[in-house]
Amino acid sequence: MITLKMADWGPPPRQIYSVFICLISSGILAVHANVNPSEIEKHLELGKEMMARGQLQDALTHFHAALEGDPTNYLTLYRRATVYLAQGRARAALEDLNRVLEIQPEFIQARTQKGNILMKLGRLDEAHIELEKVLKKEPANTEANKNYLAIETLKKSYMQARMFFSDKDHHHAIDVLTQIIEICPWDISLREMRSECYLAIGESSKAISDLKAATKLMSDNTGAFMKLSKLYYALGEPEESLNQIRECLKLDPEHKECFPHYKKVKKVAKLVQDLQANANDNNYQGCVASAKKVLKVDPNVPELLFLAEDKLCHCYLHLGEHSESLEFCSLALARHAEPRILCDRAEDYIALDMLDEAQHDYSKALEIEESFARAKEGLQKVQKLQKQAKKRDYYKILGVKKNANKREIIKAYRKQAQQWHPDNFQNDEESRKKAEKKFIDIAAAKEVLTDPEKRQKYDNGEDPLDPESQQGQGFNPFQQGGFHNFHGGQFRFHFN
């Protein structure tokens, strides 16, 4: 290449102007306007200084500037290639090394480096050729000999990995691919193949890791971004799926696969975002409405169904709609047996007087997570309730549900008290005694269930009127509101 400064020329004669243009366009002649050699040298020195400090981006800036002034300086190109390699930009480094070897074919260090990069990229045939050229010049080159001998083994491993992959022997394929990737870490095809193997055996997080590496190894890898987006979507993470598909569209706004997928994921992500917001704000009615929308949006994605079922389980529980909650808890648990969902279902079982089932769920939650405090507390509560069930059940005595409000409890109490008032059984001594006992139980039930503090204790498995309880103080119906005095075998009863 001929290099001339514009200052070396006077006004070019018309007859040679066209020749001058042809030389420039063909690359034979390089023209540098107002090049200052001292400036080039200054950039080179600064670039080397920044490189030594590990300030790679600054070093790169100075090497760029030096090469703008003198693009034929193969040592500067080599240094820039070294910086690119340190940044993990193998392809940019390879491009510079190719230019170095065009200018200085005998630069063995550059050719060795090129062979190493080609091998790490998995371009084994090309690496073989470059390393062979090195060994012809330097037969004792240790690094070149080592890599040259490794290439044949790598080729066999490549064939073995593809065979395992083709036979769907994913575990063995992963083992071989992992060994190859240690030596050829920049081969995108290996990462993508191993990612598919990980997916096949249910190792989604490892599949994602390989695909992310593939997007970094090749910045315009729309295919990897598309795969990542679909994978996150299948995992029930539409927000992250949306992030990945946007990366694809940045590279190609009209991508035939990415664009329609983007529209679908954007809609689902918004629904899931609304669901999470309602759940976080304890807006249980809104949570149920949002979860039902998610449930319908894509029935072919199990993780999205799980997300909706999980939230319906939890939000229906807090709304006191235990049958509905129980149904969705069971559906969610069929997909993933998570301790918190087991505890939600256990609370439904308690509300529905299914104490054995509640005990089973709390115990199973503790098998999964031994230190789960909610399950420990729940199990203790169930054991108290089981003990309590052998005694008086105030809800059953009044014939009300466990979520009955105070008004409903008083109404039921009045009805039961009228029915079982002892005055109604004066002609039958045995029936009167039975009515007295029943009447006392009715009054006790009203006493406990209309007092928020006592009711809370009772619901937690402790009868506040049980003399055997540590805090129980017993219950004397003759001193309670409702009926007061007993005169001549007759109760005088007041409805409060």
Buried (B, 14 or more C-beta within 10 A) or exposed (E): EEEEEEEEEEEEEEEEEEEBEEBEEEEEBBBBEEBEEEEBEBBBEBBBEBBEEEBBEBBBBBBEBBBEBBBBBBBBBBBBBBBBBBBEBBEBBBBBBEBBBEBBEEBBEBBBBBBBBBBBBBBBEBBBEBBEBBBEEBEEBEBBBEBBEBBEEBBEBBEBBBEBBEEEBBEBBBBBBEBBBEBBBBBBEBBBBBBBBBBBEEBBEBBBBBBBBBBEBEEEBBBBBBBBBBBBBBBBBBBBBBBBBBBBBEEBEEBEBBBEBBEBBBEBBBBBEBBBEBBEEEBBEBBBBBBBBBBEBBEEBEBBBBBBBBBBBBBBBBBEBBEBBBBBBBBBBEBEBBBBBBBBBBBBBBBBBBBEBBBBBBBBBBEEBEEBEBBBEBBEBBBBBBEBEEEBBBBEBBEBEBEBEEEBBBBBBBEBBEEBBBEBBEEEEEEBEBBBEBBBBBBBBBBBBBBEEBBEBBBEBBBBBBEEBEEBEEBEBEEBEBBEEEEEEEBEBEEE
